[in-house]
Amino acid sequence: MGPHITKAVIPAAGLGTRFLPATKAIPKEMLPVVDKPAIQYVVEEAVNAGLEDILMIVGRNKNALANHFDRVTELERNLEVKEDTARLERVNYPTDLADIHFVRQGDPKGLGHAVLRARRHIGDQPFAVLLGDDLIDARDPLLATMIAEQERRNATVIALMEVDPDQIHLYGAAAVERTDNPDVVKVVGLVEKPDRADAPSNLAIIGRYVLRPEVFEILEKTEPGKGNEIQLTDALQTLAADDSIAGGVYGVIFRGRRYDTGDRLDYIKAIIQLAVDRDDLGPDLRRWVKQFASGLSDHIEGPGTGH
Ligand code: UTP
């Protein structure tokens, strides 16, 4: 058994170039998904898995993130005067969710570099990493399973999801071997954003990791890789190639609902998928989507229906 995990790291310092100009002055993690910024879903997920000490890795637009998890007294007073308790609760909720800390990344030199910025805060404990633009539906818990697996095996645990082979070039891909559990695989190799022909499988790395502190040592020595960025996948490949460093790498296969809010098309889909299931918006939205879709049926043609 490994030590108990209490800390989560949320990297949110990427440039969000796919979403410009919306992300010129705010991080993409602050884009609203229905009526909450994406980052709040991710913080709620960490808290639901028992992680209340959260470190956000932030970039030049730190203030929007910090303010969202801080109090806004004039807004609170205004809602109090109006006795609008429902909205007051929603405004205050993110403030008391967790113990949130911030550290700057400075130059966004890649996800691996962002995780390395957490070293001092994390110390010598295993910890979770949750990507702020990758939403896992709260009805399909993943992180708690990963944490349990990490504590049981005292290894590195990543989340994997089967994707269409045409999409694997957008992800890190894993070469795997079976274990006695059909939902857990041993990861024997990883490649960041491979061409379809070079991909070892269609198992893609998604944005949840439970890491051992040895990863920091490896990241220090990891040279810039794809996109000239320091890639977390490259450090994980080093760990997967040699079990003697930190017990190897295991993958938990996720079969639930996931939404990639860093991609414009997936972001639009995420909002619709989440909103149709909501009690307040769902009934009206479902009716409208059906009507709208029936009017579209003649137009499904042309390029770019994919990602
Ligand atoms: P992405 O590659 O999806 O983010 O990184 P990006 O670079 O902001 O996106 P585009 O391609 O320009 O639109 C995955 C996660 O890692 C964080 C991002 O904020 C995101 O949550 N990240 C990435 C950092 O914190 N620092 C970096 O240097 C790079």
Boltz pocket constraint, residues with backbone or C-beta under 6 A from the ligand:
constraints:
  - pocket:
      binder: B
      contacts: [[A, 11], [A, 12], [A, 13], [A, 14], [A, 15], [A, 16], [A, 17], [A, 18], [A, 19], [A, 57], [A, 105], [A, 107], [A, 108], [A, 109], [A, 110], [A, 111], [A, 113], [A, 114], [A, 131], [A, 132], [A, 133], [A, 262]]
      max_distance: 6.0
